[in-house]
């Protein structure tokens, strides 16, 4: 019995270490051409993107300007008290940066990552969009792409170079939060596969 417990502890430690490495390092440069970038929502404050959302928007606009994507899909609804949806604010900022309105698509009914993806999937199908990137902060992307793959969305994650999480003081809490979320998601997928 002692050996079984030791083995289980060893498996848990290896799983945690590998998960941490994946969350810390995941992401691609976004150098290949795809149809669209799905920009995962983040907070907006009174019609202006939060610093976290601003970083994601800027990365998506860069991909568009470099000709790596044809469309930007902004995700995120609004809370009861909000005047604007996250997606609407993302669209406004992208248009200010010169992205034409016809190349921007909105998903405005979600409030969390899983919903961002499931609602975006409807847009992908409707517009016959076959290839895409997910744009978010690096530590968020491993879990987001795992969720996307489980939904049949085969996307690579592009981390924003403009992340609001620049210092160790801001990076570490976000990393630990996303690491725990990712491990919880993976364990849940094994225990209760859909």
DAFEN-V984674 format. One record per residue. N is the residue number from 1. RES is the residue in one letter. BURIAL is # if it has 9 or more other ideal C-beta (glycine too) atoms within 8 Angstrom, else .. Layout:
n->{N:N}
res->{RES:RES}
burial->{BURIAL:BURIAL}
This chain:
n->{1:2:3:4:5:6:7:8:9:10:11:12:13:14:15:16:17:18:19:20:21:22:23:24:25:26:27:28:29:30:31:32:33:34:35:36:37:38:39:40:41:42:43:44:45:46:47:48:49:50:51:52:53:54:55:56:57:58:59:60:61:62:63:64:65:66:67:68:69:70:71:72:73:74:75:76:77:78:79:80:81:82:83:84:85:86:87:88:89:90:91:92:93:94:95:96:97:98:99:100:101:102:103:104:105:106:107:108:109:110:111:112:113:114:115:116:117:118:119:120:121:122:123:124:125:126:127:128:129:130:131:132:133:134:135:136:137:138:139:140:141:142:143:144:145:146:147:148:149:150:151:152:153:154:155:156:157:158:159:160:161:162:163:164:165:166:167:168:169:170:171:172:173:174:175:176:177:178:179:180:181:182:183:184:185:186:187:188:189:190:191:192:193:194}
res->{X:X:X:X:X:X:X:X:X:X:X:X:X:X:X:X:X:X:X:X:X:X:X:X:X:X:X:X:X:X:X:X:X:X:X:X:X:X:X:X:X:X:X:X:X:X:X:X:X:X:X:X:X:X:X:X:X:X:X:X:X:X:X:X:X:X:X:X:X:X:X:X:X:X:X:X:X:X:X:X:X:X:X:X:X:X:X:X:X:X:X:X:X:X:X:X:X:X:X:X:X:X:X:X:X:X:X:X:X:X:X:X:X:X:X:X:X:X:X:X:X:X:X:X:X:X:X:X:X:X:X:X:X:X:X:X:X:X:X:X:X:X:X:X:X:X:X:X:X:X:X:X:X:X:X:X:X:X:X:X:X:X:X:X:X:X:X:X:X:X:X:X:X:X:X:X:X:X:X:X:X:X:X:X:X:X:X:X:X:X:X:X:X:X}
burial->{.:.:.:.:.:.:.:.:.:.:.:.:.:.:#:#:.:.:#:#:.:#:#:#:.:#:#:.:.:#:.:.:.:#:#:#:#:#:#:#:#:#:.:#:.:.:.:.:#:#:.:#:#:#:#:#:#:#:#:#:#:#:#:#:.:.:.:#:#:.:#:#:#:#:#:#:#:#:.:.:.:.:.:#:#:#:#:#:#:#:#:#:#:#:#:.:#:.:#:.:.:.:#:#:#:#:#:#:.:#:.:.:#:.:#:#:#:#:#:#:#:#:#:#:.:.:.:.:#:.:.:#:#:#:#:#:#:#:#:#:#:#:#:#:#:#:#:#:#:.:#:.:#:.:#:.:#:#:#:#:.:#:#:#:#:.:.:.:.:#:#:.:.:#:#:.:.:#:#:.:#:#:#:.:#:#:.:.:#:.:.:.:.:.}
